[in-house]
Amino acid sequence: MDTQIVFSIMFVIFALIMVSAGIFTKKWVSETSDYILAGREVSLLINIMGGSAIGFAGTTVSLAPGYAILYGIKGSLIWGCIYSAFGLILYGLLFSNFVRRCGAQTLPEYLEMRYDGRVRNVVACGTIVGLCGILANNIVTCVGIVSGFVGWPQEIVIAIVFGIILCFTYISGLWAATVTDFFQVCIGIIAVPLFLKMSVDKFGGMEFLHSNWGGANVFTEGITGGVMPIMSIKYPSALTFALLFGAALVWGNNYYWLKIASCRNEKIAKNSFALAGILLIVVFMIPLAFVGAYAGAAIPEVFTICGGKIMPTAAYGIFASLFPPVVSSFFIIGSVAASISTASTATLGATSTATRDIYQRIINPDADSKKTLKASKIIMLLVGVFTWILCYFPGGPIYLFAFANAWLVPPAVLLCFGAIWPKFNSNGALWGVSLGTIAMAVLTLTELLGIYSISKWTHLAIVGFLITVIVGAIASSMKPSKYYGQKDWNYKVSEGKREKVSLDEIDISVLELIRNGHKYMADITDALGVDSKASTLAVEKLDRGGYIERAGLTGSKFYEFHATEKANEVLPELNDKEAEMIKDGLNEQYVGFLKAADKSPEHVNEYIKKQQWNSLKVSSVTSHLTRLGYILEKGLFKIKIVVTPKGREAIKKYA
């Protein structure tokens, strides 16, 4: 059967499955938090697949084989392992507790919690542009592979790919992306190792690679003798990979933040990122490096470095065409799945930022959940239109990727400084992120116009990183820090000064939650259903007044609290039963929830409707009860509550 026909059939089936996932998960979306955060219900296995799906991207399918041809198998693995280990694994280990406990739904939202609204505005705008650039980069990569394989016009392929992505993400947002990620990674897990196996079967083992590598060492050198630099400040090198594919692409990227924020708890977030990184290395990065080596050894004459017309980064597609139509079409569908999985997540990353950080704060802060959900879908379409334009960005995928990363390095710096440096303030953050971003955007423009090429000396991401760090540190020293960064402040109530503050209604609500055992900011923000700005102001006031005490001033401890004795002076007095419940982290509502959960899922749903809890309020309650050991959160997709023996004892105790 003709290759075009086989591929077309597979492509249509693939597209129908993607759209069906959106239709299937639509019933799980009733408000914006479901649409952009999946109600914080994402399980371990789903987030492993989701993290892997981002890494198994069109960029990966292009760069991993391409670097093997240019710099040998070692050069390809340097890139793949730095992204997987320094990016995914280290980010999960360092920031999973921090991100999940702080409660911010987006990275810009956190930056307002830590700095101020001006920083949030600047980073939100930059994040949208950067994520649209990454989205466009994956689409352009996918289009190049498909067009090169079956000869379809690129404009038509772009339209089809956009239609698929926007269709299933428009219908049900992050829930659709999580389901499709699962499916797409399953395709990749089969396609990529199978591609390598068939390459070995067709051409032979390591002897084939060694004897057809132009006299160079296939492990340490490219087919023309190129070696991957390690500490060079010019791209590509291990150093620039660490900054670009670790700090910028992961740490400063809103959709990696979303992947942690959407998890059921911080343990799931940490384990899922670590396991996703390992899965990427073993199942994708290593096989793709060898596939690239086989492509270079089998058909070196087609690549530009050997006098041909094909770029090494197109090795995956051109090499796949050497196999029978059914197999080769399946390999290409695997690359399409890689591109679309990352593109859909980037779409949601940009949409969530535009919705949460711009629409809900600036355009329509009084919008109810239905209006906000509708706005989210409209914003997604606008993101699609802007990204469509970026697909025709001058210079192709390489410049497009550089353009996208120019907006993500500064937020990574602000995230790190905010987590470990209490003295670093909003003045430093604003000047650092503004000048760093502007500098990289200008350098990208001058390179495109042929005015000046920074890449002759270094990668522009290094310039942006240095400017953000240096300018931020200097500007921060010129104005006073927030109260917790002052020399005379100690986070322990007994060892530091406190102020006289006047508490309002939301402050009292926050204090009640903390007295009830909700010790993390995420629980508080979700329970109140407010933007993190409101819960942050309340917590800071309670902290300054000595009503609560933080667990520390750095990392996730900054967003962990407990109520002091002074809290009882302003909170309603408890009767004996209520006081006993408080000691156990319970109240009448939570005991009622446990009773309903011990009966059936239907009783749980009825109880939630009766209490008028939205999905994030439910997340706040279930996270709290899980942490205390009263329930277990099970289920692959939607949470299924299982009451533990400890939970049943509590029901009997307070019946």
QUISUL-V265454 format. One record per backbone hydrogen bond with DSSP energy under -0.5 kcal/mol. CO is the residue of the C=O (numbers start at 1). NH is the residue of the N-H. If there is no record, write none. Layout:
BEGIN
co->CO nh->NH
co->CO nh->NH
END
This chain:
BEGIN
co->2 nh->6
co->3 nh->7
co->4 nh->8
co->5 nh->9
co->6 nh->10
co->7 nh->11
co->8 nh->12
co->9 nh->13
co->10 nh->14
co->11 nh->15
co->12 nh->16
co->13 nh->17
co->14 nh->18
co->15 nh->19
co->16 nh->20
co->17 nh->21
co->18 nh->22
co->19 nh->23
co->20 nh->24
co->21 nh->25
co->22 nh->26
co->23 nh->26
co->24 nh->27
co->25 nh->28
co->26 nh->29
co->28 nh->30
co->31 nh->34
co->31 nh->35
co->32 nh->36
co->33 nh->37
co->33 nh->39
co->34 nh->38
co->35 nh->174
co->37 nh->40
co->38 nh->41
co->42 nh->264
co->43 nh->47
co->44 nh->48
co->45 nh->49
co->46 nh->50
co->47 nh->51
co->48 nh->52
co->49 nh->53
co->50 nh->54
co->51 nh->55
co->52 nh->56
co->55 nh->57
co->57 nh->61
co->58 nh->62
co->59 nh->63
co->60 nh->64
co->62 nh->66
co->63 nh->67
co->64 nh->68
co->65 nh->69
co->66 nh->70
co->67 nh->71
co->68 nh->72
co->69 nh->223
co->70 nh->222
co->71 nh->75
co->71 nh->228
co->72 nh->76
co->73 nh->77
co->74 nh->78
co->75 nh->79
co->76 nh->80
co->77 nh->81
co->78 nh->82
co->79 nh->83
co->80 nh->84
co->81 nh->85
co->81 nh->86
co->82 nh->86
co->82 nh->87
co->83 nh->87
co->83 nh->88
co->84 nh->89
co->85 nh->90
co->87 nh->91
co->88 nh->92
co->89 nh->93
co->90 nh->94
co->91 nh->95
co->92 nh->96
co->95 nh->99
co->96 nh->100
co->97 nh->101
co->98 nh->102
co->99 nh->103
co->101 nh->522
co->106 nh->110
co->107 nh->111
co->108 nh->112
co->109 nh->113
co->110 nh->114
co->111 nh->115
co->111 nh->116
co->116 nh->120
co->117 nh->121
co->118 nh->122
co->119 nh->123
co->120 nh->124
co->121 nh->125
co->122 nh->126
co->123 nh->127
co->124 nh->128
co->125 nh->129
co->126 nh->130
co->127 nh->131
co->128 nh->132
co->129 nh->133
co->130 nh->134
co->131 nh->135
co->132 nh->136
co->133 nh->137
co->134 nh->138
co->135 nh->139
co->136 nh->140
co->137 nh->141
co->138 nh->142
co->139 nh->143
co->140 nh->144
co->141 nh->145
co->142 nh->146
co->143 nh->147
co->144 nh->148
co->145 nh->149
co->146 nh->150
co->147 nh->151
co->153 nh->157
co->154 nh->158
co->155 nh->159
co->156 nh->160
co->157 nh->161
co->158 nh->162
co->159 nh->163
co->160 nh->164
co->161 nh->165
co->162 nh->166
co->163 nh->167
co->164 nh->168
co->165 nh->169
co->166 nh->170
co->167 nh->171
co->168 nh->172
co->169 nh->173
co->172 nh->175
co->172 nh->176
co->173 nh->177
co->174 nh->178
co->175 nh->179
co->176 nh->180
co->177 nh->181
co->178 nh->182
co->179 nh->183
co->180 nh->184
co->181 nh->185
co->182 nh->186
co->183 nh->187
co->184 nh->188
co->185 nh->189
co->186 nh->190
co->187 nh->191
co->188 nh->192
co->190 nh->194
co->191 nh->195
co->192 nh->196
co->193 nh->197
co->194 nh->198
co->195 nh->199
co->196 nh->200
co->197 nh->201
co->198 nh->202
co->199 nh->203
co->200 nh->204
co->205 nh->208
co->205 nh->209
co->206 nh->210
co->207 nh->211
co->208 nh->212
co->209 nh->212
co->210 nh->213
co->213 nh->216
co->216 nh->218
co->217 nh->221
co->218 nh->73
co->219 nh->74
co->222 nh->225
co->226 nh->222
co->229 nh->238
co->230 nh->239
co->232 nh->240
co->233 nh->459
co->236 nh->229
co->237 nh->241
co->238 nh->242
co->239 nh->243
co->240 nh->244
co->241 nh->245
co->241 nh->246
co->242 nh->246
co->242 nh->247
co->243 nh->248
co->244 nh->249
co->246 nh->250
co->246 nh->251
co->247 nh->252
co->248 nh->252
co->250 nh->253
co->253 nh->256
co->253 nh->257
co->254 nh->258
co->255 nh->259
co->256 nh->260
co->257 nh->261
co->258 nh->262
co->260 nh->263
co->262 nh->42
co->265 nh->269
co->266 nh->270
co->267 nh->271
co->268 nh->272
co->269 nh->273
co->270 nh->274
co->271 nh->275
co->272 nh->276
co->273 nh->277
co->274 nh->278
co->275 nh->279
co->276 nh->280
co->277 nh->281
co->278 nh->282
co->279 nh->283
co->279 nh->284
co->280 nh->284
co->280 nh->285
co->281 nh->286
co->284 nh->288
co->285 nh->289
co->286 nh->290
co->287 nh->291
co->288 nh->292
co->289 nh->293
co->290 nh->294
co->291 nh->295
co->292 nh->296
co->293 nh->297
co->294 nh->298
co->295 nh->299
co->299 nh->302
co->300 nh->303
co->302 nh->309
co->302 nh->310
co->303 nh->306
co->303 nh->308
co->304 nh->307
co->310 nh->304
co->311 nh->314
co->312 nh->315
co->314 nh->318
co->315 nh->319
co->316 nh->320
co->317 nh->321
co->319 nh->322
co->320 nh->323
co->324 nh->328
co->325 nh->329
co->326 nh->330
co->327 nh->331
co->328 nh->332
co->329 nh->333
co->330 nh->334
co->331 nh->335
co->332 nh->336
co->333 nh->337
co->334 nh->338
co->335 nh->339
co->336 nh->340
co->337 nh->341
co->338 nh->342
co->339 nh->343
co->340 nh->344
co->341 nh->345
co->342 nh->346
co->343 nh->347
co->344 nh->348
co->345 nh->349
co->346 nh->350
co->347 nh->351
co->348 nh->352
co->349 nh->353
co->350 nh->354
co->351 nh->355
co->352 nh->356
co->353 nh->357
co->353 nh->358
co->354 nh->358
co->354 nh->359
co->355 nh->360
co->358 nh->362
co->358 nh->363
co->359 nh->364
co->364 nh->367
co->368 nh->372
co->369 nh->373
co->370 nh->374
co->371 nh->375
co->372 nh->376
co->373 nh->377
co->374 nh->378
co->375 nh->379
co->376 nh->380
co->377 nh->381
co->378 nh->382
co->379 nh->383
co->380 nh->384
co->381 nh->385
co->382 nh->386
co->383 nh->387
co->384 nh->388
co->385 nh->389
co->386 nh->390
co->387 nh->391
co->389 nh->392
co->390 nh->393
co->393 nh->396
co->395 nh->399
co->396 nh->400
co->397 nh->401
co->398 nh->402
co->399 nh->403
co->400 nh->404
co->401 nh->405
co->402 nh->406
co->404 nh->407
co->405 nh->408
co->405 nh->409
co->408 nh->412
co->409 nh->413
co->410 nh->414
co->411 nh->415
co->412 nh->416
co->413 nh->417
co->414 nh->418
co->415 nh->419
co->416 nh->420
co->417 nh->421
co->419 nh->555
co->420 nh->422
co->421 nh->424
co->425 nh->429
co->426 nh->430
co->427 nh->431
co->428 nh->432
co->429 nh->433
co->430 nh->434
co->431 nh->435
co->432 nh->436
co->433 nh->437
co->434 nh->438
co->435 nh->439
co->436 nh->440
co->437 nh->441
co->438 nh->442
co->439 nh->443
co->440 nh->444
co->441 nh->445
co->442 nh->446
co->443 nh->447
co->444 nh->448
co->445 nh->449
co->446 nh->451
co->446 nh->452
co->447 nh->450
co->452 nh->454
co->453 nh->456
co->454 nh->457
co->454 nh->458
co->459 nh->462
co->459 nh->463
co->460 nh->464
co->461 nh->465
co->462 nh->466
co->463 nh->467
co->464 nh->468
co->465 nh->469
co->466 nh->470
co->467 nh->471
co->467 nh->472
co->468 nh->472
co->469 nh->473
co->470 nh->474
co->471 nh->475
co->472 nh->476
co->473 nh->477
co->474 nh->478
co->475 nh->478
co->476 nh->479
co->482 nh->485
co->483 nh->486
co->486 nh->489
co->488 nh->497
co->492 nh->495
co->492 nh->496
co->493 nh->496
co->499 nh->501
co->501 nh->503
co->504 nh->508
co->505 nh->509
co->506 nh->510
co->507 nh->511
co->508 nh->512
co->509 nh->513
co->510 nh->514
co->511 nh->515
co->512 nh->516
co->513 nh->518
co->514 nh->517
co->517 nh->519
co->519 nh->561
co->520 nh->524
co->521 nh->525
co->522 nh->526
co->523 nh->527
co->524 nh->528
co->525 nh->529
co->525 nh->530
co->531 nh->534
co->531 nh->535
co->532 nh->536
co->533 nh->537
co->534 nh->538
co->535 nh->539
co->536 nh->540
co->537 nh->541
co->538 nh->542
co->539 nh->543
co->540 nh->544
co->541 nh->545
co->542 nh->546
co->542 nh->547
co->542 nh->548
co->543 nh->546
co->544 nh->499
co->547 nh->564
co->549 nh->562
co->554 nh->557
co->555 nh->558
co->556 nh->559
co->557 nh->551
co->557 nh->552
co->557 nh->560
co->559 nh->521
co->560 nh->551
co->562 nh->549
co->564 nh->567
co->565 nh->568
co->566 nh->569
co->567 nh->570
co->567 nh->571
co->575 nh->579
co->576 nh->580
co->577 nh->581
co->578 nh->582
co->579 nh->583
co->580 nh->584
co->581 nh->584
co->581 nh->586
co->582 nh->585
co->587 nh->591
co->588 nh->592
co->589 nh->593
co->590 nh->594
co->591 nh->595
co->592 nh->596
co->593 nh->597
co->594 nh->598
co->595 nh->599
co->596 nh->599
co->596 nh->600
co->600 nh->604
co->601 nh->605
co->602 nh->606
co->603 nh->607
co->604 nh->608
co->605 nh->609
co->606 nh->610
co->607 nh->611
co->608 nh->612
co->608 nh->613
co->614 nh->618
co->615 nh->619
co->616 nh->620
co->617 nh->621
co->618 nh->622
co->619 nh->623
co->620 nh->624
co->621 nh->625
co->622 nh->626
co->623 nh->627
co->624 nh->628
co->625 nh->630
co->625 nh->631
co->626 nh->629
co->630 nh->644
co->632 nh->634
co->632 nh->642
co->634 nh->640
co->636 nh->43
co->640 nh->634
co->642 nh->632
co->644 nh->648
co->645 nh->649
co->646 nh->650
co->647 nh->651
co->648 nh->652
co->649 nh->653
co->650 nh->654
co->652 nh->655
END
